[in-house]
Amino acid sequence: MLFKKVLVGALMAGMLLTGCSAPMTGSLQRTDAQAMKAFSLASIGNAVSKVGVHQESSDNALHLNVDGPESFAALTEMIRSAQKAIYAEYFIWHNDKTGKSICDLLIEKKKQGLEVKVLLDFIGCHSEDGKIIDRFRAGGIEVQRYPMLTLTGIFKGSGSGITLTHRKLMIVDGTRVMTGGINIGDEYAREGAYHDLMLQVEGTAARDMMKEFFTDWKFAGGSNPQWKAPSDGPKLGSERVRIAVTSPSEKDRRHEWFDVLIAAIDSAQKEIDIECPYFSDDDLMTHLKAAAERGVKVKVVVAIARNDNDLFKRLNVESARQLMEAGAEIRTYPGQRFSHVKYTCIDDCWTAIGTANCDARSFIENQEIVTVVSSEEFASTAQAKVFDKDWAIARPMGTLKTNNMKKHLWNTFLELIDYYL
């Protein structure tokens, strides 16, 4: 606050001396806002820098894709342009028209001599969808399934013993990645079905994500790569990006993304914007309530009107009620479309887009990956393309009171067991 007063005072004094104070009012306001954003970014950056393995890199280029049609067009183009290697890690890969199409495209690249490896989750890719694995292998592609039950999970990592990779990664030539919330399948590719995001990343952050892929790949029993990825490359952009994960299979990385997120929330000065389909973690609610109570504007868009899980629908309502009592603003994404977006923006300068939901499994149990961007410009772009639009069409929750004792007890019980859902 002292820095802010000194900065504004110095600017006003300078303008008065030059006789141009009146015309500069707008510039003063812009400079003041910029100074506050810079202060917020420095404060958040200092807090989150103490957590995690990957350091922030500043040589990255980013492009944000919104919804299935745009994302799958970009994904197809990226795969077709691959020259050396393609590595894919997905929670769900349906054995349908879209799934087969992307599979066949990877087989085509394999026949061209590229190294192609695919990691699919054991739980997410089962039954009929498991047949896509046969299609990959028939095309000469090595496929591994992330194990559901492991001794590491039971005794060292996962408290429930159930492990899964919830990540969505398409890595091309070790320098380009597409990641976010969209799985592979018709329901995700269709216009007007799922509302979701995929972020294209080029630069050092992409190489960091490739390292994360091979950690999971080796854990699942995959072979070593034959192609040696470049350790560095040309500067492709100037975005400051950092990768954070939830990884119970690795020592000291189980809570990494949660710790990064909480550090950022606790450092917020002005506003926290979140959009997420599964919004139920008790510890997260505690920190968001504290932020709202200290005067930070907390705005959340949740999936209640349309959600693919009725239990999480109830949990979302209970979380919304708690936050609204603390002064937060909660809205629900409208209509029959399911918002699967996982998005956080703090103080219009710090943005996180990834695979992790705001529930206990994503913070503790699953393999998750999140791209964190420290940039006012990117935050402005993302807010305009995603959150501002969604907030404008979302329906206010209104007053939520749990007068029914039976419903209150049921919601309390669900909160206790959401770790296992």
VOPA-227291 format. One record per residue (C-alpha): residue number from 1; x, y, z. Coordinates in pm, 1 decimal, padded with zeros to 6 digits. Each point is the difference from the previous one (the first is absolute). Layout:
site resi: NUM	x: X	y: Y	z: Z
...
END
This chain:
site resi: 1	x: 00000.0	y: 00000.0	z: 00000.0
site resi: 2	x: 00289.8	y: 00236.5	z: 00080.5
site resi: 3	x: 00151.1	y: -00077.4	z: -00342.7
site resi: 4	x: -00331.9	y: 00086.5	z: -00162.8
site resi: 5	x: -00029.8	y: 00336.2	z: 00182.1
site resi: 6	x: 00358.6	y: 00098.3	z: -00078.5
site resi: 7	x: -00040.1	y: -00092.9	z: -00368.3
site resi: 8	x: -00324.4	y: 00194.1	z: -00043.8
site resi: 9	x: 00134.5	y: 00298.9	z: 00195.5
site resi: 10	x: 00313.3	y: 00017.8	z: -00210.6
site resi: 11	x: -00199.0	y: -00014.9	z: -00323.6
site resi: 12	x: -00239.1	y: 00275.5	z: 00112.7
site resi: 13	x: 00284.4	y: 00224.2	z: 00109.3
site resi: 14	x: 00174.0	y: -00043.5	z: -00331.4
site resi: 15	x: -00312.6	y: 00087.3	z: -00197.0
site resi: 16	x: -00074.6	y: 00308.1	z: 00208.9
site resi: 17	x: 00351.5	y: 00128.6	z: -00060.2
site resi: 18	x: -00048.0	y: -00033.1	z: -00374.9
site resi: 19	x: -00347.9	y: 00157.6	z: 00008.0
site resi: 20	x: -00177.3	y: -00302.8	z: -00142.9
site resi: 21	x: -00173.9	y: -00160.3	z: 00294.8
site resi: 22	x: -00357.9	y: 00018.8	z: -00132.2
site resi: 23	x: 00046.1	y: -00179.3	z: -00334.4
site resi: 24	x: 00194.1	y: -00282.9	z: 00165.3
site resi: 25	x: -00276.0	y: -00128.9	z: 00232.4
site resi: 26	x: -00065.6	y: -00306.0	z: -00217.6
site resi: 27	x: 00370.9	y: -00076.8	z: -00023.2
site resi: 28	x: 00028.2	y: 00027.3	z: 00377.1
site resi: 29	x: -00276.4	y: -00255.2	z: 00047.9
site resi: 30	x: 00154.3	y: -00237.6	z: -00250.6
site resi: 31	x: 00343.4	y: 00032.6	z: 00159.1
site resi: 32	x: -00148.6	y: -00058.4	z: 00345.0
site resi: 33	x: -00180.4	y: -00315.7	z: -00121.4
site resi: 34	x: 00313.4	y: -00124.5	z: -00172.7
site resi: 35	x: 00202.6	y: 00056.5	z: 00315.8
site resi: 36	x: -00251.0	y: -00197.4	z: 00205.5
site resi: 37	x: 00004.8	y: -00288.6	z: -00249.3
site resi: 38	x: 00379.7	y: 00000.4	z: 00001.0
site resi: 39	x: -00004.5	y: -00007.4	z: 00379.9
site resi: 40	x: -00250.5	y: -00288.0	z: 00001.3
site resi: 41	x: 00199.5	y: -00195.7	z: -00256.3
site resi: 42	x: 00319.5	y: 00043.8	z: 00201.1
site resi: 43	x: -00177.0	y: -00100.1	z: 00321.8
site resi: 44	x: -00157.0	y: -00311.7	z: -00152.2
site resi: 45	x: 00321.4	y: -00090.4	z: -00181.8
site resi: 46	x: 00200.1	y: 00019.9	z: 00320.4
site resi: 47	x: -00250.3	y: -00220.2	z: 00184.8
site resi: 48	x: -00029.2	y: -00274.7	z: -00262.6
site resi: 49	x: 00372.8	y: -00006.9	z: -00081.1
site resi: 50	x: 00058.5	y: -00182.7	z: 00328.1
site resi: 51	x: -00207.6	y: -00298.4	z: -00115.7
site resi: 52	x: 00060.5	y: -00261.6	z: -00267.8
site resi: 53	x: 00274.5	y: -00137.5	z: -00223.0
site resi: 54	x: -00021.8	y: 00197.1	z: -00324.0
site resi: 55	x: 00125.3	y: 00356.6	z: -00012.3
site resi: 56	x: -00182.3	y: 00269.9	z: -00192.5
site resi: 57	x: 00130.4	y: 00044.7	z: -00355.7
site resi: 58	x: -00047.1	y: 00313.1	z: -00212.5
site resi: 59	x: 00048.1	y: -00124.6	z: -00357.4
site resi: 60	x: -00345.1	y: -00143.7	z: -00064.5
site resi: 61	x: -00268.9	y: 00058.4	z: -00261.9
site resi: 62	x: -00363.7	y: -00071.8	z: 00088.3
site resi: 63	x: -00329.6	y: -00036.2	z: -00181.1
site resi: 64	x: -00328.5	y: -00069.0	z: 00177.1
site resi: 65	x: -00260.5	y: -00213.9	z: -00178.4
site resi: 66	x: -00360.4	y: 00010.8	z: 00120.6
site resi: 67	x: -00230.3	y: -00302.6	z: -00043.5
site resi: 68	x: 00022.8	y: -00315.6	z: -00207.3
site resi: 69	x: -00012.9	y: 00110.2	z: -00364.9
site resi: 70	x: 00275.8	y: 00258.7	z: 00040.2
site resi: 71	x: 00211.3	y: -00226.5	z: 00221.2
site resi: 72	x: -00020.3	y: -00308.8	z: -00221.5
site resi: 73	x: 00080.0	y: 00203.2	z: -00313.1
site resi: 74	x: 00313.5	y: 00130.9	z: 00172.2
site resi: 75	x: 00085.1	y: -00346.6	z: 00134.9
site resi: 76	x: -00024.2	y: -00158.9	z: -00345.0
site resi: 77	x: 00214.8	y: 00271.8	z: -00154.9
site resi: 78	x: 00262.0	y: -00039.8	z: 00273.0
site resi: 79	x: 00020.1	y: -00379.2	z: -00048.3
site resi: 80	x: 00028.5	y: 00033.4	z: -00378.4
site resi: 81	x: 00291.3	y: 00242.9	z: 00038.5
site resi: 82	x: 00204.6	y: -00235.8	z: 00223.4
site resi: 83	x: 00349.1	y: -00080.9	z: -00128.6
site resi: 84	x: 00169.6	y: -00216.2	z: 00265.7
site resi: 85	x: -00222.0	y: -00135.9	z: 00277.2
site resi: 86	x: -00349.3	y: 00006.7	z: 00148.2
site resi: 87	x: -00083.4	y: -00094.7	z: 00359.5
site resi: 88	x: -00361.3	y: -00009.7	z: 00122.1
site resi: 89	x: -00145.6	y: -00044.8	z: 00349.1
site resi: 90	x: -00378.0	y: -00000.9	z: 00049.3
site resi: 91	x: -00253.3	y: -00095.4	z: 00263.9
site resi: 92	x: -00269.3	y: -00090.4	z: -00256.8
site resi: 93	x: 00043.9	y: -00097.7	z: -00364.9
site resi: 94	x: -00330.7	y: -00121.5	z: -00142.9
site resi: 95	x: -00015.8	y: -00272.9	z: -00263.1
site resi: 96	x: -00230.3	y: 00212.7	z: -00217.8
site resi: 97	x: 00031.8	y: 00201.3	z: -00321.0
site resi: 98	x: 00212.8	y: 00275.7	z: 00154.5
site resi: 99	x: 00211.5	y: -00241.6	z: 00203.9
site resi: 100	x: 00069.7	y: -00220.8	z: -00301.8
site resi: 101	x: 00077.6	y: 00303.1	z: -00217.5
site resi: 102	x: 00267.1	y: 00134.0	z: 00237.7
site resi: 103	x: 00131.5	y: -00354.5	z: 00053.4
site resi: 104	x: 00035.7	y: -00052.0	z: -00377.0
site resi: 105	x: 00176.4	y: 00333.8	z: -00034.1
site resi: 106	x: 00257.4	y: -00111.6	z: 00258.1
site resi: 107	x: 00040.3	y: -00333.1	z: -00180.7
site resi: 108	x: 00063.2	y: 00193.7	z: -00321.5
site resi: 109	x: 00277.4	y: 00199.2	z: 00172.4
site resi: 110	x: 00144.4	y: -00324.2	z: 00138.5
site resi: 111	x: 00018.6	y: -00140.2	z: -00354.5
site resi: 112	x: 00186.9	y: 00315.4	z: -00103.2
site resi: 113	x: 00273.9	y: -00097.8	z: 00245.7
site resi: 114	x: -00090.6	y: 00210.7	z: 00302.8
site resi: 115	x: 00022.3	y: -00135.8	z: 00354.3
site resi: 116	x: -00353.6	y: -00020.9	z: 00141.8
site resi: 117	x: -00093.4	y: -00102.7	z: 00354.4
site resi: 118	x: -00347.4	y: 00005.0	z: 00155.8
site resi: 119	x: -00087.6	y: -00021.2	z: 00371.3
site resi: 120	x: -00365.7	y: -00058.6	z: 00091.2
site resi: 121	x: -00162.2	y: -00029.6	z: 00338.4
site resi: 122	x: -00111.8	y: -00345.4	z: 00114.6
site resi: 123	x: -00329.1	y: 00128.6	z: 00142.1
site resi: 124	x: -00074.6	y: 00265.1	z: -00260.4
site resi: 125	x: 00065.9	y: -00227.5	z: -00297.3
site resi: 126	x: -00181.8	y: -00326.9	z: 00068.0
site resi: 127	x: -00272.1	y: -00223.4	z: -00141.7
site resi: 128	x: -00089.0	y: 00103.3	z: -00358.3
site resi: 129	x: 00254.0	y: 00283.9	z: 00007.3
site resi: 130	x: 00271.7	y: -00251.6	z: 00081.4
site resi: 131	x: -00024.1	y: -00121.1	z: -00360.0
site resi: 132	x: 00175.4	y: 00317.7	z: -00114.5
site resi: 133	x: 00315.9	y: -00145.6	z: 00155.0
site resi: 134	x: -00014.3	y: -00292.8	z: -00243.3
site resi: 135	x: -00029.8	y: 00247.6	z: -00286.2
site resi: 136	x: 00308.6	y: 00190.1	z: 00117.6
site resi: 137	x: 00205.3	y: -00316.6	z: 00042.9
site resi: 138	x: -00106.7	y: -00137.6	z: -00337.6
site resi: 139	x: 00144.2	y: 00319.8	z: -00146.0
site resi: 140	x: 00335.2	y: -00056.1	z: 00169.8
site resi: 141	x: -00043.0	y: 00250.0	z: 00282.4
site resi: 142	x: 00114.2	y: -00081.2	z: 00353.1
site resi: 143	x: -00286.7	y: 00049.7	z: 00245.2
site resi: 144	x: 00008.2	y: -00020.6	z: 00378.7
site resi: 145	x: -00286.7	y: 00018.2	z: 00247.3
site resi: 146	x: 00051.7	y: 00195.0	z: 00319.0
site resi: 147	x: -00045.4	y: -00257.2	z: 00279.6
site resi: 148	x: -00312.4	y: 00021.8	z: 00214.1
site resi: 149	x: 00135.0	y: -00182.3	z: 00307.6
site resi: 150	x: 00365.1	y: -00004.7	z: 00101.1
site resi: 151	x: 00194.9	y: -00083.5	z: 00313.5
site resi: 152	x: 00147.6	y: 00349.8	z: -00024.8
site resi: 153	x: -00350.8	y: 00141.4	z: -00000.2
site resi: 154	x: -00115.1	y: -00205.2	z: 00296.3
site resi: 155	x: 00303.2	y: 00034.0	z: 00227.4
site resi: 156	x: 00178.3	y: 00317.1	z: -00113.1
site resi: 157	x: -00208.0	y: 00220.5	z: -00224.9
site resi: 158	x: -00375.3	y: -00013.3	z: -00034.8
site resi: 159	x: -00191.8	y: -00025.6	z: 00324.2
site resi: 160	x: -00279.3	y: -00193.9	z: -00170.1
site resi: 161	x: 00238.2	y: -00220.2	z: -00197.8
site resi: 162	x: -00178.3	y: 00101.9	z: -00322.9
site resi: 163	x: 00221.5	y: 00189.0	z: -00241.7
site resi: 164	x: -00086.7	y: 00155.2	z: -00333.7
site resi: 165	x: 00136.8	y: 00252.3	z: -00245.2
site resi: 166	x: -00250.1	y: 00276.1	z: -00064.2
site resi: 167	x: 00244.2	y: 00186.0	z: -00224.1
site resi: 168	x: -00061.9	y: 00100.6	z: -00361.3
site resi: 169	x: 00325.3	y: 00050.8	z: -00188.5
site resi: 170	x: 00093.4	y: -00005.3	z: -00367.4
site resi: 171	x: 00373.3	y: 00067.1	z: -00033.5
site resi: 172	x: 00158.3	y: 00062.6	z: -00340.6
site resi: 173	x: 00376.1	y: 00003.0	z: -00067.1
site resi: 174	x: 00072.5	y: 00078.4	z: 00364.3
site resi: 175	x: -00071.2	y: 00370.1	z: -00049.0
site resi: 176	x: -00377.2	y: 00026.0	z: -00048.8
site resi: 177	x: -00279.1	y: -00119.9	z: 00226.5
site resi: 178	x: -00377.2	y: 00016.7	z: 00008.6
site resi: 179	x: -00150.2	y: -00044.4	z: 00345.3
site resi: 180	x: -00317.2	y: 00081.6	z: 00189.0
site resi: 181	x: -00330.7	y: -00165.6	z: 00083.0
site resi: 182	x: -00102.6	y: -00162.8	z: -00328.1
site resi: 183	x: 00019.0	y: -00377.9	z: -00042.5
site resi: 184	x: -00014.2	y: -00176.2	z: -00339.1
site resi: 185	x: -00346.9	y: -00090.7	z: -00126.4
site resi: 186	x: -00310.4	y: 00108.4	z: -00190.8
site resi: 187	x: -00171.6	y: 00149.8	z: 00303.9
site resi: 188	x: 00294.3	y: 00235.2	z: 00058.1
site resi: 189	x: 00044.5	y: 00097.7	z: -00366.7
site resi: 190	x: -00362.8	y: 00089.0	z: -00077.4
site resi: 191	x: -00115.2	y: 00358.6	z: -00026.9
site resi: 192	x: -00210.4	y: 00102.1	z: 00298.6
site resi: 193	x: 00065.1	y: -00311.5	z: 00210.8
site resi: 194	x: 00276.1	y: 00043.7	z: 00258.3
site resi: 195	x: 00131.2	y: 00347.7	z: 00081.6
site resi: 196	x: 00372.7	y: -00037.2	z: 00060.7
site resi: 197	x: 00351.4	y: 00130.8	z: -00067.5
site resi: 198	x: 00323.5	y: -00123.2	z: -00155.7
site resi: 199	x: 00317.8	y: 00206.3	z: 00021.2
site resi: 200	x: 00280.7	y: -00022.9	z: -00256.2
site resi: 201	x: 00342.8	y: 00052.3	z: 00155.3
site resi: 202	x: 00332.8	y: 00040.1	z: -00180.9
site resi: 203	x: 00335.3	y: 00047.2	z: 00173.9
site resi: 204	x: 00171.4	y: -00112.7	z: 00318.0
site resi: 205	x: -00333.8	y: -00069.0	z: 00171.7
site resi: 206	x: -00078.2	y: -00253.8	z: -00274.1
site resi: 207	x: 00325.9	y: -00181.8	z: 00073.2
site resi: 208	x: -00091.5	y: 00000.9	z: 00369.9
site resi: 209	x: -00330.8	y: -00167.6	z: -00086.2
site resi: 210	x: 00180.9	y: -00261.5	z: -00207.2
site resi: 211	x: 00204.9	y: -00084.9	z: 00310.2
site resi: 212	x: -00325.4	y: -00048.3	z: 00189.2
site resi: 213	x: -00128.5	y: -00229.8	z: -00274.4
site resi: 214	x: 00304.8	y: -00224.5	z: 00026.2
site resi: 215	x: -00031.7	y: -00015.7	z: 00378.8
site resi: 216	x: -00349.4	y: -00147.0	z: -00046.3
site resi: 217	x: 00107.7	y: -00207.7	z: -00301.5
site resi: 218	x: 00277.7	y: -00173.3	z: 00192.7
site resi: 219	x: -00227.1	y: -00048.0	z: 00303.1
site resi: 220	x: -00238.7	y: -00185.2	z: -00232.8
site resi: 221	x: 00281.0	y: -00223.0	z: -00131.0
site resi: 222	x: 00071.8	y: 00177.8	z: -00328.3
site resi: 223	x: 00330.3	y: -00038.5	z: -00186.4
site resi: 224	x: 00264.2	y: 00270.8	z: -00023.5
site resi: 225	x: -00030.1	y: 00239.5	z: -00295.3
site resi: 226	x: 00224.1	y: -00063.8	z: -00299.2
site resi: 227	x: -00020.4	y: 00361.6	z: -00111.7
site resi: 228	x: 00201.5	y: 00249.5	z: 00203.0
site resi: 229	x: -00192.0	y: 00320.5	z: 00054.1
site resi: 230	x: 00185.2	y: 00333.0	z: -00018.5
site resi: 231	x: 00100.2	y: 00139.4	z: 00338.0
site resi: 232	x: -00071.0	y: 00354.6	z: -00119.0
site resi: 233	x: -00116.7	y: 00183.6	z: -00308.2
site resi: 234	x: -00068.7	y: 00338.8	z: -00158.1
site resi: 235	x: -00197.2	y: 00257.3	z: 00194.4
site resi: 236	x: -00355.7	y: -00034.9	z: -00130.4
site resi: 237	x: -00168.3	y: 00259.0	z: 00219.5
site resi: 238	x: 00028.7	y: 00202.4	z: 00318.2
site resi: 239	x: -00275.5	y: -00140.1	z: 00221.6
site resi: 240	x: 00099.5	y: -00089.6	z: 00356.4
site resi: 241	x: -00124.8	y: -00353.9	z: 00060.3
site resi: 242	x: 00039.4	y: -00257.8	z: 00273.3
site resi: 243	x: -00123.1	y: -00358.9	z: 00019.0
site resi: 244	x: -00151.4	y: -00140.1	z: 00320.5
site resi: 245	x: -00123.7	y: -00352.9	z: 00060.8
site resi: 246	x: -00183.9	y: -00228.7	z: 00234.9
site resi: 247	x: 00208.5	y: -00317.4	z: 00004.5
site resi: 248	x: -00051.0	y: -00245.4	z: 00288.8
site resi: 249	x: 00237.0	y: -00243.6	z: -00172.6
site resi: 250	x: 00292.7	y: 00238.7	z: 00060.2
site resi: 251	x: 00162.5	y: 00094.5	z: 00327.3
site resi: 252	x: -00103.5	y: 00345.1	z: 00127.9
site resi: 253	x: -00214.3	y: 00081.6	z: -00307.0
site resi: 254	x: -00336.9	y: -00128.7	z: 00109.8
site resi: 255	x: -00125.2	y: 00341.8	z: 00116.3
site resi: 256	x: 00204.1	y: 00217.4	z: -00238.0
site resi: 257	x: -00284.3	y: 00153.6	z: -00202.9
site resi: 258	x: -00218.8	y: 00048.6	z: 00307.3
site resi: 259	x: 00283.3	y: 00178.2	z: 00182.2
site resi: 260	x: 00064.3	y: 00225.4	z: -00301.0
site resi: 261	x: -00370.0	y: 00088.1	z: -00028.0
site resi: 262	x: -00041.1	y: 00072.6	z: 00370.9
site resi: 263	x: 00314.2	y: 00217.2	z: 00002.6
site resi: 264	x: -00146.1	y: 00202.9	z: -00287.0
site resi: 265	x: -00344.2	y: 00029.8	z: 00162.5
site resi: 266	x: 00149.9	y: 00111.1	z: 00330.9
site resi: 267	x: 00200.5	y: 00267.9	z: -00187.3
site resi: 268	x: -00299.1	y: 00139.6	z: -00191.5
site resi: 269	x: -00053.2	y: 00374.5	z: 00040.3
site resi: 270	x: -00309.1	y: 00076.4	z: -00209.3
site resi: 271	x: -00187.6	y: -00285.2	z: -00170.5
site resi: 272	x: -00008.4	y: -00379.3	z: -00037.3
site resi: 273	x: -00192.1	y: -00145.8	z: -00295.9
site resi: 274	x: -00055.1	y: -00377.2	z: -00022.4
site resi: 275	x: -00195.3	y: -00220.8	z: -00238.6
site resi: 276	x: -00012.6	y: -00371.8	z: 00075.9
site resi: 277	x: -00247.1	y: -00290.4	z: -00040.2
site resi: 278	x: 00086.9	y: -00180.7	z: 00325.9
site resi: 279	x: 00038.5	y: 00247.6	z: 00284.0
site resi: 280	x: 00004.7	y: -00164.5	z: 00341.3
site resi: 281	x: 00338.6	y: -00005.9	z: 00175.2
site resi: 282	x: -00041.2	y: 00111.6	z: 00361.9
site resi: 283	x: 00349.1	y: 00147.3	z: 00038.6
site resi: 284	x: -00041.8	y: 00203.8	z: -00317.8
site resi: 285	x: -00333.2	y: 00133.7	z: 00129.0
site resi: 286	x: 00169.5	y: 00107.8	z: 00323.7
site resi: 287	x: 00257.4	y: 00210.1	z: -00186.6
site resi: 288	x: -00256.6	y: 00146.8	z: -00241.6
site resi: 289	x: -00226.3	y: 00097.0	z: 00290.7
site resi: 290	x: 00296.7	y: 00165.5	z: 00171.6
site resi: 291	x: 00077.0	y: 00193.6	z: -00318.6
site resi: 292	x: -00360.6	y: 00119.7	z: -00030.4
site resi: 293	x: -00010.5	y: 00100.1	z: 00365.9
site resi: 294	x: 00314.0	y: 00213.9	z: -00037.2
site resi: 295	x: -00157.4	y: 00194.9	z: -00286.4
site resi: 296	x: 00113.9	y: -00189.4	z: -00309.6
site resi: 297	x: -00276.3	y: -00038.1	z: -00259.0
site resi: 298	x: -00056.1	y: -00375.2	z: -00051.9
site resi: 299	x: -00199.8	y: -00099.9	z: -00310.2
site resi: 300	x: -00068.3	y: -00364.0	z: -00088.6
site resi: 301	x: -00181.8	y: -00166.1	z: -00291.1
site resi: 302	x: -00099.3	y: -00358.7	z: 00081.3
site resi: 303	x: -00181.8	y: -00275.9	z: -00187.2
site resi: 304	x: -00330.8	y: -00057.7	z: 00177.9
site resi: 305	x: -00274.6	y: 00039.4	z: -00261.5
site resi: 306	x: 00180.1	y: -00264.0	z: -00210.2
site resi: 307	x: 00252.8	y: -00234.4	z: 00158.6
site resi: 308	x: 00095.6	y: -00356.5	z: -00095.5
site resi: 309	x: 00011.2	y: -00103.1	z: 00367.7
site resi: 310	x: -00301.4	y: 00054.0	z: 00229.1
site resi: 311	x: 00209.4	y: -00042.9	z: 00314.2
site resi: 312	x: 00235.6	y: 00277.9	z: -00103.7
site resi: 313	x: -00301.1	y: 00211.0	z: -00088.3
site resi: 314	x: -00105.5	y: -00022.5	z: 00365.1
site resi: 315	x: 00354.6	y: 00072.0	z: 00116.5
site resi: 316	x: 00019.0	y: 00304.1	z: -00228.8
site resi: 317	x: -00319.2	y: 00136.4	z: 00156.2
site resi: 318	x: 00134.9	y: -00049.7	z: 00352.6
site resi: 319	x: 00332.8	y: 00167.6	z: -00087.5
site resi: 320	x: -00186.2	y: 00288.8	z: -00163.2
site resi: 321	x: -00211.6	y: 00047.4	z: 00312.6
site resi: 322	x: 00308.2	y: 00017.3	z: 00223.8
site resi: 323	x: 00179.7	y: 00250.8	z: -00221.9
site resi: 324	x: -00305.3	y: 00220.6	z: -00046.1
site resi: 325	x: -00032.0	y: 00027.4	z: 00377.9
site resi: 326	x: 00355.7	y: 00140.7	z: -00001.8
site resi: 327	x: -00087.8	y: 00256.7	z: -00267.8
site resi: 328	x: 00107.2	y: -00178.1	z: -00318.8
site resi: 329	x: -00201.7	y: 00025.0	z: -00323.1
site resi: 330	x: -00100.0	y: -00336.7	z: -00148.4
site resi: 331	x: -00167.8	y: -00066.3	z: -00333.4
site resi: 332	x: -00094.8	y: -00320.9	z: -00178.0
site resi: 333	x: 00075.6	y: -00068.1	z: -00365.3
site resi: 334	x: -00335.3	y: 00002.6	z: -00182.4
site resi: 335	x: -00198.7	y: -00234.2	z: -00218.7
site resi: 336	x: 00064.7	y: -00357.4	z: -00105.2
site resi: 337	x: 00365.4	y: 00054.5	z: -00083.1
site resi: 338	x: 00257.5	y: -00135.6	z: 00246.5
site resi: 339	x: 00281.6	y: 00238.5	z: 00091.4
site resi: 340	x: 00306.8	y: -00218.6	z: 00053.0
site resi: 341	x: 00232.5	y: 00303.9	z: 00019.5
site resi: 342	x: 00276.6	y: 00001.3	z: 00264.3
site resi: 343	x: 00106.3	y: 00363.9	z: 00023.0
site resi: 344	x: 00134.7	y: 00240.8	z: 00261.5
site resi: 345	x: 00098.7	y: 00365.1	z: -00038.9
site resi: 346	x: 00127.7	y: 00209.0	z: 00290.9
site resi: 347	x: 00033.0	y: 00379.8	z: -00001.2
site resi: 348	x: -00021.0	y: 00008.0	z: -00381.7
site resi: 349	x: 00363.3	y: -00106.1	z: -00025.6
site resi: 350	x: 00038.8	y: -00366.6	z: 00105.7
site resi: 351	x: -00182.3	y: -00271.6	z: -00194.5
site resi: 352	x: -00016.5	y: -00377.3	z: 00043.0
site resi: 353	x: -00146.9	y: -00237.7	z: -00259.8
site resi: 354	x: 00031.7	y: -00375.6	z: 00025.8
site resi: 355	x: -00149.4	y: -00338.6	z: 00071.9
site resi: 356	x: -00059.9	y: 00034.3	z: 00375.1
site resi: 357	x: -00345.0	y: 00050.2	z: 00147.9
site resi: 358	x: -00062.6	y: 00165.3	z: 00336.0
site resi: 359	x: -00062.0	y: -00326.5	z: 00183.6
site resi: 360	x: 00198.6	y: -00223.6	z: 00231.8
site resi: 361	x: 00096.1	y: -00255.4	z: -00266.2
site resi: 362	x: 00150.7	y: 00262.6	z: -00228.0
site resi: 363	x: 00193.1	y: 00155.4	z: 00287.2
site resi: 364	x: 00126.4	y: -00327.4	z: 00151.1
site resi: 365	x: -00067.6	y: -00320.8	z: -00193.2
site resi: 366	x: 00010.3	y: 00051.7	z: -00377.0
site resi: 367	x: 00288.7	y: 00071.1	z: -00232.0
site resi: 368	x: -00084.7	y: 00356.5	z: -00105.9
site resi: 369	x: 00184.3	y: 00274.5	z: -00187.8
site resi: 370	x: -00063.6	y: 00375.6	z: -00000.8
site resi: 371	x: 00149.4	y: 00282.9	z: -00206.1
site resi: 372	x: 00053.9	y: 00317.0	z: 00203.4
site resi: 373	x: 00050.0	y: 00327.5	z: -00188.9
site resi: 374	x: 00132.2	y: 00318.5	z: 00163.4
site resi: 375	x: -00111.5	y: 00264.4	z: -00248.8
site resi: 376	x: -00244.5	y: 00290.6	z: 00002.6
site resi: 377	x: -00038.5	y: -00024.2	z: -00378.3
site resi: 378	x: -00081.1	y: -00372.3	z: 00000.0
site resi: 379	x: -00235.2	y: 00043.4	z: 00296.4
site resi: 380	x: -00184.5	y: 00273.8	z: -00188.7
site resi: 381	x: -00032.7	y: -00222.9	z: -00307.9
site resi: 382	x: -00116.1	y: -00302.1	z: 00201.3
site resi: 383	x: -00249.3	y: 00201.6	z: 00202.7
site resi: 384	x: -00152.2	y: 00145.5	z: -00317.6
site resi: 385	x: -00016.1	y: -00338.4	z: -00179.5
site resi: 386	x: -00115.3	y: -00208.9	z: 00294.2
site resi: 387	x: -00097.5	y: 00129.1	z: 00342.2
site resi: 388	x: -00160.0	y: 00334.7	z: -00086.2
site resi: 389	x: -00220.7	y: -00165.4	z: -00263.9
site resi: 390	x: -00095.9	y: -00287.0	z: 00228.0
site resi: 391	x: -00066.5	y: 00229.5	z: 00295.4
site resi: 392	x: -00228.3	y: 00215.7	z: -00215.2
site resi: 393	x: -00222.6	y: -00292.5	z: -00101.4
site resi: 394	x: 00017.8	y: -00194.8	z: 00328.2
site resi: 395	x: -00296.9	y: 00014.3	z: 00238.2
site resi: 396	x: 00043.8	y: 00148.1	z: 00350.3
site resi: 397	x: -00050.1	y: -00260.2	z: 00269.2
site resi: 398	x: -00220.0	y: 00217.8	z: 00218.0
site resi: 399	x: -00040.6	y: -00084.7	z: 00368.3
site resi: 400	x: 00087.5	y: -00354.1	z: 00100.8
site resi: 401	x: -00120.9	y: -00124.0	z: 00335.7
site resi: 402	x: -00000.1	y: -00356.3	z: 00123.4
site resi: 403	x: -00315.8	y: -00005.4	z: 00212.1
site resi: 404	x: -00067.1	y: -00367.6	z: -00061.4
site resi: 405	x: 00191.3	y: -00197.6	z: 00264.1
site resi: 406	x: 00001.7	y: -00318.7	z: -00210.3
site resi: 407	x: 00150.7	y: 00188.2	z: -00296.8
site resi: 408	x: 00252.3	y: 00171.5	z: 00228.5
site resi: 409	x: 00114.2	y: -00333.2	z: 00145.8
site resi: 410	x: 00024.8	y: -00153.5	z: -00349.0
site resi: 411	x: 00211.3	y: 00291.1	z: -00127.7
site resi: 412	x: 00223.7	y: -00023.4	z: 00306.7
site resi: 413	x: 00046.8	y: -00373.0	z: -00059.8
site resi: 414	x: 00091.0	y: 00059.3	z: -00366.3
site resi: 415	x: 00257.6	y: 00258.4	z: 00104.3
site resi: 416	x: 00160.5	y: -00257.9	z: 00227.5
site resi: 417	x: 00030.3	y: -00260.8	z: -00276.2
site resi: 418	x: 00072.4	y: 00221.9	z: -00303.6
site resi: 419	x: 00363.4	y: -00111.3	z: 00028.8
site resi: 420	x: -00110.2	y: -00343.6	z: -00126.4
site resi: 421	x: -00245.9	y: 00112.4	z: -00270.2
END
